[in-house]
Amino acid sequence: MNQSSSRGNSRDTNSNQPNYRRALGHHAGPVQTRGDEDTAARLSTIMSGDMDEDSARHHVHGFHSYPARMHPTVAQRSIDLLCPPRGIVLDPFCGSGTVLVESRLAGRRSWGIDLNPLAVLLARVKSRGATPQELRSLLATAGEIAQYAEARRKEKRGATMRYSPEDVELFDPHVLLELDSLQHGLSNKKNKAAGDVPNRPIVPPGFVFEALWLVLSSILVKVSRKPGDSSNTYVPRRLAAGFATRMFERKAAEFAERVEVFSRRLVRDAPIAKVVESDARDLDVVRDGSVDLVLSSPPYAGTYDYVEHHRLRFRWLGMQSADMQRGEIGARRHLKHLRYSDAVRQFQDDLTDVLRVARTKLARDGKVALIIADSVVGIQPVFAEPLVRACGEKAGLAWIATASQARPHFHRSSQHAFDRHPRCEHLVVMALSKPVSRQQPADIDRSADKAADKAVDKAVDKAVDKAVDKAVDKPIDTPTQTNPTAEHNPQDLCQTATE
């Protein structure tokens, strides 16, 4: 995250079929390998076996939905088999923090980078762990906030701020008022419109403050009229008065329990993961030559639009998404107006830039391991493994081995894209093809290197262009669906209460 990455099993947003949201790498089936024999055997071990959904939801992994999470078992095995003990792991698309959590459990130091502010908050809080005192404070503060919201509900207080027509349409009126009170209880800000409800909580800074915002984020879709995170349709809900407030308190208790289990499993002195909000093409915070394993699930071309996916949560958590709006790699909104060949080439260029920067962070024996599946741009397939290898070659990385496993394709409107060749998920491992020059003194002649790089670029571009040109080169047609008109009068909740 992915920067937030556009990846994973998707659904047809123009269908009423249910969303298939699962962690990546959860399917059993034969694993095909190629490349270096020893590395290929390790990759087969990483991807083999039935990885059920229960194992994907252990401790903090099961808190808060997030699209296309890497399966924790795949992350754990990759770290054990590809990173030396006490080594450093880097995930430049860290998403909700699966790699960081598993790195801490394995006693590795880790860096997580993502352009998505929600992903950064999730990864930081989930991978942190907590002391018993912090968890008691979390539960006590959640209870105080719930009491505050319940008191406002019983006194029939109005909204503390003006809400958009979108929020009024998305939530039942009484639910929106409860969420408003929960948000206001968390905000630690005075607001005359809120009235003087006694015992307004003071939320401790740090872990408790961040964790409770994530608790609020985790219930937003569940109490809305959306049937799921990826849905563009609304359905009626009948939620009792006080339901949202009670759910908030229950989710806080659930999160505390999950964090306690995770904290008990941490090895002694497990290094704290470092999580930074940044573009995957900008890794200046990570020291050159220090990383033993770059482990990540990069974007899948044209599959997701994370800005749209998390727009509700950005709004309610007060997060800015302008950088992500511009810089999200592989986003559907960036590719859907391009011709197929241009869309694939844009994605290839972006991923090459990421790998070129990641290469400079690798230690001498470091490896890059990318988990990525074949995807669809428009209605045409994008086969990920040759594309990743081409990007790696252009970035100065040498391919070592690949493991591939068949995956279902759930996107209704492009269901025939993989009729000839099955859709697969791939684990591709690469390493330095030549030593990285950390400094380039002015008196050294770099012309030979530049000529070699130019020759590689030309050869790879020719190969990729040939593959792309085999596809039908036509504009991508991605239909959209608008939300239905709300059936209630929005005026009451679009205006700030004055009583």
N, C-alpha and C positions, 0 to 999 in steps of 0.2 A: 500497500500500500501504500499502500500502498500509497511520499506522495501517494495519493490513492491510486490504485491500479484498477483497470477495468478487466476483470477476469472472472472465470468460474462458470458453473452451470447457470444458465439463464432461463428465462421464460419468455414466451411471446406476450409482450405487453398489450397486444390487441386481442388477447384471448381471455376467456373467463376460466381457463384451466388453472388448477392450483399451482403455486410456486414450489419448485423443488429446491429448497435451500439446504445444502449439505456441505460438510467440510470436504475439501479437495482430497483425493486419494483414498476414498473410503470403499471403493469397489474391489471385490475379489476378481481373480482371473489370471490367465497366464501372462507372464512378464517377458517381453522380448528384449534382449540386450545385444549390444554391438560395441566394439572398441576394445580398449585395453582389458585383458582378461581379468586381472585382479580387481580393477575398479568396477567393471561390469558386474562381477559377482557381488560386490558390496551394494551396488544399485539394485540388483535383483532382491537382495535381502531387505532393503529399505522399502521397496514397493510391494513385496509379496504379502499374502495373508489378507484375511477379511478384517478390515478396520471399521468396526461398527460405530453407530452414532453415539452409543453410550461412552465409548472411549474418547470420542471427540468432545464430550461435555464434562470431562473430569474437572474438578475444582474450578479454577477461574476461567477455564476454557469455555464453560457453558454459560457464562454471564454475558448478556447483551448480544443481540444478533449482529452479525456482520457478514456481508456477502463474500462467498468464495474463500472462506478461511482455509489455510493449509491444515491438513489433518495433523493433530499433535503427534501421532505415532510416526508419521513421515518425518516431521521436524526432529523428533527425538532420535530416531535411527540415523538420520543424516548427520546430526551433530556427533553422535557416538562414533560413527564409522568414517567420517570425513574430516573431523577437526581434532587436533591433538589435545590431550588433557591440558587444562588451564589456557587453552588457546583463545583467540578472539574471533567472534562471529559478527558479521555485518549483514543486516537485512535492509536494503535500500528501499523496499516497498513493504514496510513492516506491518501495515494494516492494524488489526486489533492486538498484535503482539504475540502470536503463537510461537514464533521462533525465539523471541526474547524470554518468554516464560520457560520454554524447554532448555534454553541456554543456561538460565539461572539454576534450574533443577540439575543440570549436568555439571555445574561448577565452572562454566565458561564465562568469560567476559563478553559483553555484547553491546552492539550499537543498533539502534532502530531509527530509520529515517522515513518520514512520510510527509506528503504535502497536505494531507487531510488533517485538520486540527482535531476532529473527533477521534480519528485513529490514534493520533499522538497521545491524547488524554487517556484513551482506553489502554493503549500499550503501556503507558507509564504506570497507571494505577494497578492494572492487572499483574504486571511483572514485579511490582514493588514488594508485596507482602506487607504485613502489619504486625505490630505488637499487640498483646492482649489488651493493654490499656487503650490503644487506638481503636480497637474493635468495640470495646465497651463504650467509648465516646461516640463512635459511629451509630450504635444502636440507640443510645440515649438521645442524641441529637435528632435522629430520624423520628423518634417518638415525639419529641418536642415540636418538630415541624408538622407532624401529622395532627397533633392537638391544636396547633395554631390554625391549620387549614379547616379542621372540623369546627372550631369556634367561629370562624368567619362564615362557614356554611350555615350553622345554626342561627347566626345573627342576620343572615340574608344580606351579607355584604356584597357590594358590586365588584366589578373588575377593577384592578389597581392601575390598569393602563388600557390604551386603545389597541384592539386586536384587529388584524387584517381580515377582510372577507374570507380569505382562504382558511384561516383558523376557525372562523365562525361556521363555515361550511363543513369543516373536517370533524368537529367535535359537537356532541350534544351540549346545549347551553349549560346545564348543571355541571357537566364534566369539565368544560372550559373554565368555569369559575373555580372549580377545585384545583385544576392545574395552575391557574393564576395564583391561588393562595400558596400552593407548594413552591412555585417559583419565587414568589415574593418572600416566603419564609427562608429560602435559601440565599437570597440576594444580599442580605445584610444592608439594604439600602432603605432609607426612610422615604415614605411616599404618603403625602397628605390624603390621597384618595383611599388609602388602605384603612383609614380610621385608626383609632387607638385601641386595638384589640390587645388585652393584657398578655403578658408572657410571650411576646414575640421572641423566637429563639435567636441566639447569637451562635453562628456556625463557626467552629474552630477552623483556622486556616490549615492548609496543607492537605494531608491524606483525607481527612473527614470531609472537608469542603469539596475536593475533587470527586471523591467517591459518591457523595450524595447527588451531585450533578449528573453523574453517570446513571445513578438509580432513576432519577427523573427521566433521563433520556431513554432508559430501557422500557419505560411503560407508555411512552407517547403513542406509538402505533397501536399498542394493545388496547388502549381506551378510546381510540379514534374510530372513524367509520371506514377506515381502510382494512381490508381483510388480511393484508400482509405488507411487508416492507416494499416489495417490488410491484405491488398492485397499483394500477391507475384508476381503479373503480372504487366506488363507495357503496357500503351496504349498511342498512339500518342496524343499530345496536340498542339494546335495552339494558342499560347499566343502572343499578340502584344508586340512590343518593349516598355519597360517601365511599363508593367503590374505588374511585381513583386514589383517594387518600389512603384507604386500607391497603391497596395494592402497593403503593409507594413504601409503606412501612414493612410489608411482607418482603418486597424485593430487597430492601436494605438488610433485613435479617438473613435472607438467602445469600446475599453477597458477602456479608460478614462470615457466614459459615464456610463459603467457598474459599475466601482468603485465608481463613484459619487453617483449613486443610492444606492449602498450597504452602503456607508459611512453615508448617510442621515438616513438609517434605524437602525443604531447602537444605542443601548441604551447609555445613558450618562455614561462615564467612563467605557465602555465595556473593559474588560481585553484583552490585546493583547495575541493572541495564541502563544505558544512556540513550534517551529518546529525544530526537530533535525534529522539529517541524521544518522541513526543507525539501527542495526538489532533489530527486534521486540523481540528477545530473550535477549536483553541487554537494560534494562530500568533504568540504574543506575542514569540517570539525573532526574528521577522522585522520589520524596520522598516516602519512605515506609509508608503505612497506610494513604495516603492523597487523594486517588482517590474515588470519589463517583460513577462514572459510566465509565466502559470500554466499549466503543461503537465502533464497527469496523466491516468491511466486510473482513474477512480473505481470503487467497488464495483459489481458487477452484482447486483441485488436477488435474494436467495435462491439464489445459485449456489454459493457456497463457504462453508465454515466453516474459516477459517484456523487457529483455535485447535486444532481437531481435526486438521487437516492437518499441523501442525507439532508436535503434542504430543510425539512421540518425540524430536525434536531439542531442544525446550525442556527435556525431562527430562535428556538426556545432556549438554547444554551448561550446565545449571544456571540456565536463564533463567526469570524470573518472568512469568507471563502473566495475572495477575489484572486489570490495567487493560485488556488486550486482550479478556479474557473479557467484561468489562462494556461496553466501548466500541466493539467492532468493528461498523462500519456495514455493513448489508446481509447480515449473516451468516444462513445458513440456520437456525441454531438459534434466532435471534431472531424469525424471520418464520414458521416452519413451523406454529406453533400459532395464528396469527392468521387471521382471515378475509381473503380476497384484497384487498378494498378497504382494510382496516386495514393490511395488510402494505405495500401500495403507498404509502399515505399516510404510514406511518412512515418508509419509505425516502425519500420526497419531503421530509419535514420535516428529516431528517438531512442530506441533500445540500444543501438550502437553507441550513442553518446553516453548512455548510462554505463555500459560495459567498459567503454574507454576510460571513464573516470574511476570505476571500480577497480580496474586493472592496476592503477597506480597505488591503490591501497593494499594490494596483496603482498604478503611476505614471500620470500623466495620460493617456498614450497606450498604456497597458498593455492586454494582452489575456488572456483566459482561453480555453484550448483544451482541451477534454475529449474523450477518445477512449473511447467506451462503446458496447456492443452491446446489442441487444434480448436479454432474458433471460426466464426463466420462474419464476413463483412458484407452487408446487404443479404444476398442469398447465396454467396459464393464462399467456398472454404478457404481458410488460411491455415496451411500446414505448418505448425510451429517449429518442429525440430530442425528442418533445413534452414528455416529463417533465422533461428537462434544461432546455429552454427555459422551462418554467413555473417551475422552481426558480430559474433565473437572473433572471427577471423579479421574482420575490418578493424576491430578494437585492439588487435594484437594478442589475442588469446588462442591457444591451441586446444582443439577438441580432444578429449580423452575417451569418453564413453557416454552411452545413452541407454536408458531403460525406458521402455514404452509399454503402456497398458491400455486396453480399449476402454472407452468411456461412452455412456449414452449421450445422445443429443436431444435436448428437450425443447428447443426453439421451434415452435409449430410452423411458422411461415418459411423456414429454411430447412425443413426436415429432410429434404432430398439432397442436401449439400454433400453428405457423406455416403451416398449410395454406392459409389465405386470404391472408395477407400474409407474404412471405419475411422471414426473420431477416436483419437488417443490422447492420453496425458503422458508427458515425457519428463524424465529427470535427466537433464543434460549437464555434464561436468566438463569444465574447461580449466586450463591453467596457463601460466605465463608461457608465451612462445619464445620470448627472449627477455633478458634482464631489462627491468624498467630503469630508465635514466632519471634519477631524482634531480640532477642539476645539469644544465646545458651551458657550459662556459662559452663565451663569445668566440674563443680562439679555436674551437673544435669545428671541423667541417662536417655538417650534418647532411650534405647533399646526397650521399649514398643512401642513408636511411630514408630520406624523403622520396628518393626515386623508387626504393623498394616498396614503401608504403603506397605510393601512387600506383604501382603495378598491381599490388594486392587489391586496392580499391577498385581498379578497373576490371580485374578478373571477377571479383565477387559481384560487382554491379551487373556485369554481363550475364552471370549465372542467374542472379535473382530476376533480372529483367526477362530472361528467357522463360523462367518458370511462371512469372506473372502474366506474360503475354499469351500463355496458353489459355488463360481464363477469358471469358467473354468480357470485353472491356466496355462496360456500359455504366451509366450513372446508377447509383444506389438509390433504391426507392424504399424508404423506411416509413410506413404510415404511422400516424400518431392518433391518439385518442384523448379527447378532452374529458374533464370531470363533469359529472352531471350537475345540474343546477340544484342548489340547496332548496329544501321544501319549507324552511322556516324563515321567519323575518330576521335578518341579521342586525338590525339597528341597535338592539339592546346591548349586544356584546361588542360592537364596533366602537362604542363610546365609553369614555372613562366614567366610572361611577362618581357621583359627587356627594352621596349621603354620608 
